Amino acid sequence: MKITAITENTSQNELIGCEHGLSLYIETENYKLLFDTGQSDLFERNAEKLGIDLGEVDIAVLSHGHYDHGGGLKRFLSLNSKAPVYLSHFAFEPHYNGTEKYIGLDTSLRHSDRLIFTDEKYTIDEGLTLFSCNERERKYSFDSSGLNVMSDGKLIPDDFRHEQYLLIEENGKRVLISGCSHKGILNITDWFKPDVLVGGFHFMKLETGELLRSYAQQLNAFPTEFYTCHCTGAQQYEFMKPIVKRLSYLSAGQTIEI
């Protein structure tokens, strides 16, 4: 299995652009997958430079209903005429950062016949399963970090019921792909106990102090190999790196093989 970060907050290659967002290209034995589309059409330009043909993608997944993960959806639907796009049936709810900034998806796309809406669990194919985990206990408490959803005309703290995770099971390994881990990276790791987890930890607003140290120590107790990115935060990653022994960073243009 190969996983390439098409777009991410950082880039180690001057030819590959970066933005606040995430898009991953995943090659399994049987499928070519796109996980998230970033916030713009940058994923298209980077993919071309990386030699990735987005028109040949078999399956697309949106991790949740925020613009920095689904902003390129309209462009992807025009580039690729065959891939179904799997997303939560809550993904088009109106999401906000604070009270003023709309951070949701382009609602004009919600009636596209290419979209397949998912719930608690959805099996795409053998070894490819989506989970929302909304019915699972959250042992570890994480707040909404100022992110809200409009409900009955009022903004309330987001419970991230629109977030889902992709579990890939191949060659005896369980690889979990997460966009932002809004439901809590400790909860997610505890729920799945994957061999490998790729995704953001949503620690970018946390100070590099004792709370983050505690989270890092708890992550280190899992045997999971972590490849983090996007909303983890560069400073937070550097702070955690000496503590979490199996932690690496995945920047735009980089590829990992599992």
MOMOGI-V993151 format. One record per pair of residues at least 4 apart in sequence whose C-alpha atoms are under 8 Angstrom apart, sorted by the first residue. I is the first residue (numbers start at 0). J is the second residue. Records with the same first field share a line. If there is no record, write none. Layout:
# MOMOGI-V993151
I: J / J
This chain:
# MOMOGI-V993151
0: 25 / 26 / 27 / 28 / 256 / 257
1: 25 / 26 / 27 / 254 / 255 / 256 / 257
2: 23 / 24 / 25 / 26 / 254 / 255 / 256
3: 23 / 24 / 25 / 251 / 252 / 253 / 254 / 255
4: 21 / 22 / 23 / 24 / 249 / 250 / 251 / 252 / 253 / 254
5: 21 / 22 / 23 / 24 / 42 / 45 / 46 / 49 / 251 / 252 / 253
6: 16 / 17 / 18 / 20 / 21 / 22 / 23 / 37 / 41 / 42 / 45 / 250 / 251 / 252
7: 17 / 18 / 19 / 20 / 21 / 22 / 37 / 228 / 229 / 250 / 251
8: 17 / 18 / 19 / 20 / 21 / 228 / 229 / 250 / 251
9: 17 / 18 / 229 / 250 / 251
10: 15 / 16 / 17 / 250 / 251 / 252
11: 15 / 250 / 251 / 252 / 253
12: 16 / 251 / 252
14: 48
15: 45 / 48 / 251 / 252
16: 41 / 45 / 251
17: 41 / 251
18: 37 / 38
19: 37 / 38 / 67 / 229
20: 37 / 38 / 67 / 68 / 229
21: 35 / 36 / 37 / 38 / 67 / 68 / 178 / 229
22: 33 / 34 / 35 / 36 / 37 / 42 / 68
23: 33 / 34 / 35 / 36
24: 31 / 32 / 33 / 34
25: 31 / 32 / 33 / 34
26: 30 / 31 / 32
27: 31 / 169
30: 56 / 57 / 58
31: 55 / 56 / 57 / 58
32: 56 / 57 / 58 / 59 / 60
33: 56 / 58 / 59 / 60
34: 59 / 60 / 61 / 62
35: 59 / 60 / 61 / 62 / 68 / 69 / 178
36: 42 / 61 / 67 / 68 / 69 / 70 / 71 / 72 / 75
37: 41 / 42 / 66 / 67 / 68 / 69 / 70 / 71
38: 66 / 67 / 68 / 69 / 70 / 71
39: 67 / 70 / 71
40: 44 / 70 / 71 / 74
41: 45
42: 46 / 71
43: 47 / 53
44: 48
45: 49 / 252
46: 50 / 51 / 52 / 53
47: 51 / 52
49: 252
52: 56
53: 75 / 78 / 79
54: 78 / 79 / 80
55: 79
56: 79 / 82
57: 81 / 82 / 83
58: 82 / 83 / 84 / 85
59: 82 / 83 / 84 / 85
60: 84 / 85 / 86
61: 68 / 69 / 84 / 85 / 86 / 87
62: 68 / 86 / 162 / 163 / 164 / 177 / 178 / 179
63: 68 / 69 / 86 / 87 / 90 / 161 / 162 / 163 / 178
64: 68 / 69 / 89 / 90 / 91 / 92 / 94 / 103 / 104 / 161 / 162
65: 69 / 70 / 90 / 94 / 102 / 103 / 104
66: 70 / 102 / 103 / 104
67: 102
68: 178
69: 104
70: 104 / 105
71: 75
72: 76
73: 77 / 108
74: 78
75: 79
76: 80 / 113
82: 113
83: 113 / 114 / 115
84: 113 / 114 / 115
85: 114 / 115 / 116 / 117
86: 90 / 114 / 115 / 116 / 117 / 163
87: 116 / 117 / 118 / 131 / 161 / 162 / 163
88: 116 / 117 / 118 / 161
89: 160 / 161
90: 104 / 161 / 162
91: 103 / 104 / 105 / 106 / 109
92: 103 / 148 / 149
93: 101 / 102 / 103 / 104 / 148 / 149
94: 101 / 102 / 103 / 146 / 147 / 148 / 149 / 157
95: 99 / 100 / 101 / 102 / 103 / 146 / 147 / 148 / 149
96: 100 / 101 / 102 / 145 / 146 / 147
97: 145 / 146 / 147
98: 147 / 154
105: 109
109: 114
110: 114
117: 121 / 129
118: 130 / 131
119: 130 / 131 / 132 / 133 / 134
120: 128 / 129 / 130 / 131 / 132
121: 128 / 129 / 130
122: 127 / 128 / 129
123: 127 / 128 / 129
124: 128
126: 166 / 167 / 168 / 169
127: 165 / 166 / 167 / 168
128: 165 / 166 / 167
129: 163 / 164 / 165 / 166
130: 163 / 164 / 165 / 166
131: 160 / 161 / 162 / 163 / 164
132: 163
133: 160
137: 182 / 183 / 186
138: 186
139: 183 / 185 / 186
140: 183
141: 182 / 183
143: 147 / 156 / 157 / 158 / 181
144: 204
145: 156
146: 156 / 157
147: 154 / 155 / 156 / 157
148: 154 / 155 / 156 / 157
149: 153 / 154 / 155
150: 154 / 155
158: 182
159: 181 / 182
162: 181 / 182
163: 177
164: 175 / 176 / 177 / 178
165: 175 / 176 / 177
166: 173 / 174 / 175 / 176
167: 173 / 174 / 175 / 176
168: 172 / 173 / 174
169: 173
172: 193 / 194 / 195
173: 193 / 194 / 195
174: 193 / 194 / 195 / 196 / 197
175: 191 / 193 / 195 / 196 / 197
176: 196 / 197 / 198
177: 196 / 197 / 198 / 199
178: 198 / 199
179: 198 / 199 / 200 / 201 / 229 / 230
180: 184 / 187 / 198 / 199 / 200 / 201
181: 200 / 201
182: 186 / 187
183: 187 / 200
184: 188 / 200
185: 189 / 214 / 217 / 218
186: 190
187: 191 / 192
188: 192 / 193 / 196 / 221 / 223
192: 221 / 222 / 223
193: 223
194: 222 / 223 / 224
195: 223 / 224 / 225 / 226
196: 223 / 224 / 225 / 226 / 227
197: 225 / 226 / 227 / 228
198: 226 / 227 / 228 / 229
199: 227 / 228 / 229 / 230 / 231
200: 227 / 228 / 230 / 231
201: 230 / 231 / 232
202: 211 / 230 / 231 / 232 / 235
203: 230 / 231 / 232 / 233 / 234 / 235
204: 232
205: 211 / 235
206: 210 / 211 / 235
207: 211 / 212 / 234 / 235 / 238
208: 212
209: 213
210: 214
211: 215 / 235 / 239
212: 216 / 238 / 239 / 242
213: 217
214: 218
215: 219 / 239 / 242 / 243
216: 220 / 242 / 243
217: 221
218: 243
219: 242 / 243 / 244 / 245
223: 245
224: 245 / 246
225: 245 / 246 / 247
226: 246 / 247 / 248 / 249
227: 231 / 246 / 247 / 248 / 249
228: 232 / 248 / 249 / 250
231: 235 / 236
232: 236
233: 237
234: 238
235: 239
236: 240 / 248
237: 241
238: 242
239: 243
240: 244 / 246 / 247
249: 253 / 254
